[in-house]
Amino acid sequence: MDGLYVIVVYRRDKQGADKGASEVGELLRSYGCEYDLYAVDEKGIRGPLGCDYLIVLGGDGTILASIHALEEPETPVLAISYGRGGYLADASPQEARHAVTSLLNGDFWLDRLMRLDINVDGEPVSDAVNEAYISNSIVGKVVEFDLEVERLKLRSIVADGMVFSTPVGSTGYNTSLGGPLVDEELELILATPVAPITTLRPMIFSALRRIVMRGVKGPFCAVIDGLIRREFEKGEVVVSKSRYSTVLVRTSEVSLCERRIRKRLGI
C-alpha cells in the first residue's frame, strides 16, 4: 500500500468518529500512505473525492454520500459503521483497526455490487446504489403512471409511488414495503409499489431488462439514495443496470449478504 493515496471521511457529530479517524490516519501514516481526513456533517460532502481507496466512518447516509462523491465511481470503499444501520459497512468501530490493517496488508476481498442507471426524459440523473423512489413532488398526493418492461405493459397505475431497488438496496425501503430480501451477488431490479390503489405487487426483473415508468398525472419527484432529487411534471423515467459497480472492501469472511439480512431481521 506504500505510496497510495487514501481519503478518510468521517461524521464529526458521531460519538468516537473523530478519534477513530485519527487512529486510522496514524495507521495509514505508519504504512507510508498519503492520506487526507475529511470531517463532514449533515450538510453532506463536497466532491469529487479522487483517491486510490476511500475509508468512511459513519452511518449509511454518510457512506452513500461518500460513494456518490467519488471522482471514479468504482474506487474501492471500506466502510466502518458509526450509525444505526451500517448495512454497507464492513466493520464496527471496535473492529476498525483490524479492518484497516487487513486492507493495508492486502488481506481483503472486493465485492462488486450492481447499480441502477436512472434517466429522466432522456437525461441521466444519477446511479442508484440502493434505490430510486419516484413519487408525487407534493407530499401526501398520489401519482398515476404506466409501467413498461419490454412487451409487458401495465396501464394507469395509481399509487403513492414506486421504489426501484438494487439487490444490496433490497434491505432498505424495499423491505419496509413488503419486498423480498435479496442476495447482492444476483443481478436484478426490484420494482416495489408504495401504497398502490390499483392492484400491483412487488416485482423482480432481470438486470438485462429496461423498465420504463411513464408519468400520467403528477407532478413527480425522483429521489435517489435519499440524496439526489429531480422534479418533473410528467415525463419518462427509465431504470436499467448501470455500467458502473459499487466496489466495497470486505475484510471479514462473513459475506455482506449474511450481515445485511441478519441486521434487517434483528438476529
N, C-alpha and C positions, 0 to 999 in steps of 0.2 A: 504493500500500500504506500510505500515511500514515494513522495512526490505527487501524490494525488491531492486534489482539492475537494474538500468536504464542506458543505453548508449545514449548520445545525440550527434548526428552527425550534423555538420553544415559546409556550404561553407564559408570559410574565406573571399572570394572575393565578396560575395553577400552583398550589402549595408544593414546594420542593422542586419545581421545574427549573428554576434559576440555578439552584445548587447542582441539580442533575446535569444541566447543560455545561456548567463549569467543569464538572468531573469528566464529561465526555470530551471537552476541549483539551483537558490535561492528557487524557489517553491518546487523542489524536496527535498532540504535540510530541508525546513520548515515542510515537511510531514514525515521526518525521513527516506527518501530513500537514499540508497547508489547510487552514480552516477559517471560517467566519461564524460568529454567533449572531443570530437574528432573533431579537425579542419581539413578539407580536402580541396584540390584544384582540378584542372582539371586532375591531375595525378591519382586520384582515392583513394580507401580506402584499407588500409592494414587489412585484415581479419585474422582469423574469429572473428566476433563480438558475444561474448557469453553474454547474458543478459536475464532478465525477460521481459522487454519491451524496444523497440527501438524508440527514437524520432528523426526525421530527419527534419532539417531546410535547405531547398534547392529546386532546381528545379527537374524536372522529372529524369534527368540523375543522380543526387545525390541520389534521392530516390531509383531508380532502383539499383544503385551500392551498396547502403547500404543493400538492401534486398538480393542481391547476396552474400554479405559478411557475412551474418548471419551464425552462427555455427549451430543453429537449424532452419531449413527453415520456420517453422510455428510460430516463435516468433512474437507476435503482434507488429505492426508498426504504430505509429502515425506520419503522415507526415504534415508538415506545409510548405506552398508554398513560396519559395523565388526565383522563376524563372518565365519564360514566360508562361509555360504551367500549371503545377500543376494539371495534370489530376488525379493523385493518392493522392493528398493532401486532408486533412480533413478541413484545416483552412488556412486563410490568416495570415500574420504577426500580423494584428490588432486583430485577433481572437485567437491568440496563447495562451494567458493567460487563457482564458475561456476554451479552448480545453484541456490544460494540467491539469487545476483544475478539469475538469469533469473526466478526466482519473484517477486522484488521489483520487477522491471521489467515484469512481466505477460507474459513471453515463455515460456509453458508451455502444456501440454495437461492435461486432466483425464481420466484413464482410470477409467471406472466398471465395477467388477468385481462379478459376481454373488456373492451369499452364499447359504448354506443356513440355513433355519429348522429347528432341532432341537427336537422336542417329545417329552417322555416322559410317558406316562399322562395326556395331556390338558393338561400344564403345560409352558409354554415353558422351555427350559433356557438356550439362547443361540443366536445366529447363529454359523455357522462361516465364517471367511474362507477357510481352506484345507480342513479336513476334520473329520469326526467319526468316531472309532474306537469301535466297540461290541464289547466282549469280555467274558470272564468276569472278575469282580472278584477272583477267586483266580488268581494268576499260575500259568501252566502248565496250566490246565484249559480244556477246550473248552466251547462252548455249543451248544445246539440251538435252532433258531428257524425260523419260517416267514417268507417274504418275499412281499409282495403289491404289485403295481404295477397298479392297476385290476383288469382281469379276468385278468391273469397271476398265477397262484398257484403258488409253489414251497414244497413242504412238507418238514418235518423235515430241514432242512439242519444238518449238524454241521461246525463249523469252529472255529478259534481266535477268529474274529470277522469283522466286516465294516468296511470303510472307505468312507465316503460323502464324495466329494470334489467341490469346485468345479473349474471349468476352470483357474483360476490355481493351485489346490492340486494339480493333476494331477502337477506335477513333484516333489511331496513323497512321502509314504508310498505313494500310489497307484502311482507309477512303480517304487518299490522292490519292490512286489508283482507287477510284470509288467503293470500297467495302462498305457494309452496316454498320450503327451504331447499336451495339448490346447491349442489357441489360446484365450486368455481372452476373446476377443471373441464366442465362441459361448456360448450359454446352455443348459447341460445338466448332468445329475447323473451322476457316475461311481459305480458300486457295485462294489467290488472285494473279493472274499473273501480272508481271511487263513488260509492253510494249510487249505483245506477237505478234509474226509474224504469227503463226498459230492461228486458231480460238479457243479462250479459254476465258471464263468469270469467274468472282469471284464465288466461290462455298462454300457452308456451309455443313458441315458434323457433324453427331452426335459425341460426345466425346467418344463414345464406339468404333468408327472406328479407324483403324490403317492406316495411309497414308504413302505410300512409294514413294519416288522420286528417280528414278534411273538415275544417270548421264550417258549420252551417249557421249557428247562432251563438254569438259570443257577447262581449269581446273576450279574447283569450289571453292567457299568460303561460309561458313555458318557464319553469324553474328547474335548473339543472344542478343536482347535488346540493340543493339548498343555498347555492352561491350565485349563480348566474341567472338573470331574469330577462326575458324578452316578451314584450306585449305586442299583440297584433289583433286586428279586427276580425278577420275570418281566416283566410289563408290555408296553407297546407303544411303539415308537419310530417317530415319523412324521418323514420327511425331505421337505422341499419348498423351493421357491425363496422366499427372504426378500423382504420388501417393501423392504428396505434394500440399498444397494450399498456396497462399499468404494470410496472415491474416492482415487486416487493421483495425485499431481502428477508429471508427466513433463516434464523439460526437455530430454531427448535426443530426436533424431529417430529413434533406434533404438527399435523397438517393445519393449514389455515381453515379448511372446511370443518375439521373437528372442533377447533377453537370457536369458530363463528356459531356453529349450531349449539354447542354446549352453552355458550354465553346467552344465546337467544332463548333457549329453553330453561335457563337458570339451573343447569345441572353440573 
